[in-house]
Amino acid sequence: MKSLTHERTSSPAYNPHYPPTTLRFERLMVAASLWILAGLFLDGWAHNNIAEEITSFFTPWHLVLYGGLGFAIFILGVTYIKNKLAGHGWLYALPNTYMVSLLGAIVFATSGSLDFIWHSIFGFETGVEALLSPSHLSLALGGVLMMAGPFRSVWTDSASKDKKLSWRALFSLFSILGIFTFFTQFSNAFSHPYIFTGSTPAGDTYFRDVALASYILIPAVLFMGFILTTILRWDMPKGSLTFLLTGNSTLMFLMTWKYSHEHWQVLIGAFIGGVIADILLALLKPSTMRLKALRWFSILVPSLFFLLYFISLLLTATVWWKPNLWMGIIVFSGVIGLGLSWLAVPPVPYETHKVR
């Protein structure tokens, strides 16, 4: 009886609260996210450059991708078990927001198994179907849920509001943006710069014009959506917009190296565009209290970014796309930025101006 009493009193008390997030744990999760992102883009590189050599699910690219997944599951699993043994409930055994990351890891691992079965039944996808395959989109969902942990952590922390965004959260944001642009690579100017160049295609170019317009507009929506999400809540680290814009553009470009390598100059345009975005952020200081600055920032960042993209092509190659089209699409990208700023911070009602 005494030994039973002693055993009960020595066991950890039940703790119905989430454990705190440690710096070491978060750094490991960021490393896992970047590892998975690297594997994803390596796999994309293989499909774009050596597709004819892919005859099996078991490839070096999948090894990197699923190795990153294994590392993330290991970190989440060990931390979960450790906290569970310390008395935390099974729904509270990871830091808040990282329980969703655990769910994402489960979705990712399950989708990976389904991907193997999917390939066995339907074969290996090519072209756009590889991006829209249900098993691959399930992998993307699990990846976003898992890799967004560090960013969700600061998002839900009320104490972090109006403070500088940590580089850990920025790397997490970079990983999420990478997944979004990876799965929309069929409409991305940096993975298809060669399509803008050369001689004018024969015949009606309507559908080609429509496709090229989407190569600018879809990235503009993604870039500005992610940028406005962060700058309106935190002070950004110096160089963060350069990192996001240049880093993502470089990943997209390298993934289609076989077709794009002759137009590497667009990366110089991306870098200068990112630097200008950081300068505009520092000078204009856009915020919910500085609406005019926010509107101008939202217009200028995408417009100048894609203007520099086309300038880099015009200086180094023959662009067959008509000036009316590429100049118009630059303006259109700025309109998209403005529209997103209206969604993020709606215009002040007229009645409010009258009261003031």
N, C-alpha and C positions, 0 to 999 in steps of 0.2 A: 504493500500500500504506500509505503514511504517512497519507494523507487518510482511508482507511478505518479505520485504527487510531484516529485522532483522533476520527472520528465515533462510534465505539463507546464510547470513554472519556468523551465529552462527553454521551452520552445518560444520562438519570436511571437510577439503579439501581432494580431491581425491589424494591418494598416490599410484603411480604405482610401488612401491618397496616392497620387502619382509621386514617384521619386523625382528629385531634381535632376536637371540635365547637366551633365558634367562636360567640361571642355574637351576632355579626352574622347569621350563617347561621340560627341558631335563632330570632332575632327575625323574620327574613323568613319563616320557615316558620310561625310563630305568626300573622303578619299574613295569610299565604295561607289558613290554616285559618279565621280569623275572616271573611275575605272569602267563602270558600266557604259558611260557615255562614249569612252574611247572604243570599247568593244562594239558598240552600236555603229559608230561611224566606220570602223574597220570593216565590219560586215557589209555596210553600205558601199564602201570602196570596192570590195570584192565583187559585189553584184553589178556595180557600174563599170568595172575595168576588166575583170576576168570571169565574167558570168559563165562562159563556156566551160570553165574548169571546175565549176561547182557541181558535183554529182552526188554529194552525200551531205547529210545533216551534220556529220562530224567533221568540222573544218577548224583551222586555227583561229578564225574570226569568231566562231561560236564559242571556242574555248576561252577566249578573252572575255567575251560578253557574259557567258554563264559563270566564268571564274569570278567576275565582279559580283554577280548575283550571289554566288556561294559565300563570298567574303561578307556581303551585307547581311545575309541570313545568319552567318556565324556571329557577327557583332550583335545583331538584334537578339538572337537566341541565347547567347551567353549572358547578356545583360538582363534579359527577361527572367531566366532561371535564377540568376543571382538575386534579383529583387524579389522574386517569388519566395525564395528560401528565407529572405529577410523579413517576410511577413506581409508583403504587398499582395492584394487580391489579384486574381488572374486577369481581371480587366484593368488593373492599375500597376502592372509589373514593368512598365516602361514609362519614361518621361512623357508627360502630356504631349500630344500630337504625334508621338512616335508609335503609338498603338496603331495609328493609320498607316504608318510606314511598314509595320509588321503585316498588316492586311495587304498592303501593296506587294510585299515580298511573297506572300502566299499566292496572290493573283499572278505575279510574274512567274513563279515556279510552276504553277498549274498550267499557265499559258504556254510555257516552254515545252511541257509534256504534250500538250495539245498540238503545238507547232510541229513536233516530231510526227505525230499521228497524221496531221493535216498534210504534211509533205509526203507521207507514205501513201495516202489515198489520192491526192490531187497532183502530186508532183511538185517541183520547185517553181515558184512564181517567177515571172520575169516582168520587167518594166513597172508600170504603175500598179499592177495587180499585187506586187510584193508589198506595196505600201498600204493597200486597202484590204489585204487579207484579214479576215476576222481574227485569226490566231495572232497575227502581228499587231493588230490594233489592241488586242487584249494585253500583249506584252507592253505596249506603250502605256496603257492605263495603269498596269501594275508598277511600271517604272516611274511614272509621274507621282503616284501615291507614295512610293517608297523614297524617291530622291528628294521630294519636297519637304522632308522632315525638318531640316535646319531652317528653311524659310518659314514654314508654318510655326516653328517655335518662336521666332521673333514676331511673327504676325499676331499671335495670340497673347503675347506678353505686353500687357498694357504699359509696363514700365519702360518698354523700348520705344514707345511712340515719341516722335520728334527727336530721336537720337540718331547717331550715325549707324548706318547699316553695317553689320560685321562682314568681313570678307567671307566667312563661312556661309552666311546667308546668301551672299552674292554668288558664290560658287554653286550653291544649290539652285539659285535662280537661273544661272547660266546653263546648268544641266537640264532644267525643265524647258527653257527656251530651245535648247538643242534638240530635244525630243520633238517639239512642235515643228521646228523647221525641217528636221529630218523627214518627218512623215508628210510634209508638204513640199518635198524637194522637186516634185514635178512642176511646181510654180515658184521657182526661186531664181533670181537674176544671177546669183553668184555660182550656182551650180550649172548654169546654161549661158555663159557670156558669149559663147561661140555662135549661138543662134541669132544674135543681133548683128553679126558681122558677115562680110562676104558680099557677093553680088545679090541683087534683088531676085527673090524666087520667081520662077515663071508662073503665070496664071494668076488667079484670084488669091490674094493674100489675106482675106478676111479672117479665116480661122487662125492663121498664124498670128495676125495682129491681136486678136482676142487673147490668145495664149500668152503672147509677150506682155500684154498689159497686166495679166495676172501675175507674171513674174516679178513685177514691181509692187503691185497693190497688196498681195497677200503678205509678203515680208514686211511691208509698211505697217499693216494692221498688227502683226505679231510683235515687231520691234517696239512700236509706240505703246501697245497695250501693256507690255512688260515694263517699259520705262516709266510710263505714267503711274503704274501701280506702285512703284517704289519711290519715285521722287516726291510724291504727294504725302508720303508717310514718314520717310526718313531722310536724313542728310546722307548723301552718297559719298563713299570714299573717293578720293581724287583718282581720276583715271578709270573709274568704274564703267562709264558709258563707252569709253574707248575699248575697254576689255570686252564688254558685251557685244558691241557691234563688230569690232574687228575679229574677235575670237570666233564668233558664230559664222561670220562671212568666210573666214579662213577654213573652218571645218567643212562648210558646204562646198567651197571651191575644191579643196583637196579630194573630196569624195568622188568627184568626177574628173580627176586629173587627166585621164586618157583623152578627154575631149576638150578640157578647159585650159590646159597648161600654157598654151600659147598666149593667153590673155591674163597672165598673172598680174598685170598692171592694175586690174580692178581692185586688188587687195591694197594697193597704195591709196586708191580713192576711198576704200573703206576705212583705212587707218586715219586719213586726214578728216574724213567725215566724223569718225568717233571723237577725235580731238576737238573738232569744232563743237560737237554736241556737249562735251565737258565744259568748254569755254562758255557756251550759251547758258549752261546750267549755272555756272559760277557768276556770270554777269547779270542774267535776268532774274535769278532766284525765283523761279516759278513756284507758286503755292496756292492754296485755297484762298489766301488773303491777297494775293497779287494775280488777279485773274487775267489782266491784259498781258502780263509777262508770261503766264501759263499758255495763253492762246498763241502768242508769237513763238514761244518755244516749241509748241506742238506743231506749228506750221513749218518752222524753219528746219528743225532737225531732220525730218524725212526728206524734205525738198532738197536741202543741201547735200544730204547723204547720197541720194540718187543722182543729183546733178553731177557730183564728183565721179560717180560710177560711169556715167555716159561720157564725161570729159576724158576719163582715162581710156575709154574705148576709142573715142574720136581721135585722140592724139597718137594712137598706136595701131589702128586698124581702120578698115572701111566699114562704116555702119550703114547698112542698107535701109534700116528703118527711117521713115521720113521724119524731118525735124518737127512737123506738126504733132506727130505721135509721141516722140520721146520727150519733147518739151512739155506737151500737154500732160503726159503721165507723171512728170515731175510735179506739176501743179496739183494734179489729182492726189498724189501721195501726201502733199501738204494739207489738202482738204480732209483727207482721212485722219491725219493727226489732229486737226482742229475738231473734227466730229468726235473723236475719242475723248478729247479734253472736255467737250460738252457732256459726254456721258459720265466722265469721272467727276466733274464739278459743273453742275448745271448753271446756266446764266442766272444772275440775281434777278428776281421778279421785279417788274416795273414799280409795283406798289412799295417795295423796299426802298427804291431810289427816292420815291416821293416822301416817305417818312423821314429819310435822312435829310 
